[in-house]
Amino acid sequence: MSLSYKARRRWSLVILLLGLPAYIVAAVTIMNLLGRPPMWVEFAVYVALGIIWAIPFKFIFKGIGQADPDAPQDRE
């Protein structure tokens, strides 16, 4: 079952406004629990976490910035 364009836009907005800040808070909390690793390790972990969060949502974000493909075409 594939999501419609409007549903993908709504879900992407929910993910970006609610899910991403929650993920950032969780990532920072976990890093604080680990103590203070060397700066390059901390940087590598944040880069990896920054990439990993988007992988499951790739199909939702694909094509969101383009025009609605289901909208009627305006022909002149």
Secondary structure as GFF3:
##gff-version 3
##sequence-region A 1 76
A	DSSP	alpha_helix	5	14	.	.	.	ID=ss1
A	DSSP	pi_helix	15	19	.	.	.	ID=ss2
A	DSSP	alpha_helix	20	33	.	.	.	ID=ss3
A	DSSP	alpha_helix	39	52	.	.	.	ID=ss4
A	DSSP	three_ten_helix	55	57	.	.	.	ID=ss5
A	DSSP	alpha_helix	58	61	.	.	.	ID=ss6
###
